[in-house]
C-alpha cells in the first residue's frame, strides 16, 4: 500500500522567488501554490509560461491584469492564460491569501 504524503505550510517548499509562496503540490501536470501577500505588498507585473487558476482564500486585493486593475475578494476564482501580464497588490487591511494552480 502506498503511503499518503501530506504537505503543510510548514513543510512545503518555498517558491524560488522573493515572495511568501509555498509549493503545496507538484507533478508533471499541475503545481499548487499557497501565496500570501502582507498588507500593502505589491507583486509587480510579470508573465508566466503556463496557464494558471487563482482562488482568493482570504482578504481583498487588486489584480493588475495587462492594463487593468481589478478588485478581487475572498472566494473569487479566475483563470489567466500564459503570457498574460499580471501582478498583485494587497489593498485590503489583512493578508491576501491566494491558491494558485499552475497548469504545466
Rosetta blueprint (number, residue, H / E / L):
1 X L
2 X L
3 X L
4 X L
5 X L
6 X L
7 X L
8 X L
9 X L
10 X L
11 X L
12 X L
13 X E
14 X E
15 X L
16 X L
17 X L
18 X L
19 X L
20 X E
21 X E
22 X E
23 X E
24 X E
25 X E
26 X E
27 X L
28 X L
29 X L
30 X E
31 X E
32 X E
33 X E
34 X E
35 X E
36 X E
37 X E
38 X L
39 X L
40 X L
41 X L
42 X E
43 X E
44 X E
45 X E
46 X E
47 X L
48 X L
49 X L
50 X L
51 X E
52 X E
53 X E
54 X E
55 X E
56 X E
57 X E
58 X E
59 X L
60 X E
61 X E
62 X E
63 X E
64 X E
65 X E
66 X L
67 X L
68 X E
69 X E
70 X E
71 X E
72 X E
73 X E
74 X L
75 X L
76 X L
77 X E
78 X E
79 X E
80 X E
81 X L
82 X L
83 X L
84 X L
85 X L
86 X E
87 X E
88 X E
89 X E
90 X L
91 X L
92 X L
93 X L
94 X L
95 X L
96 X E
97 X E
98 X E
99 X E
100 X E
101 X E
102 X E
103 X E
104 X L
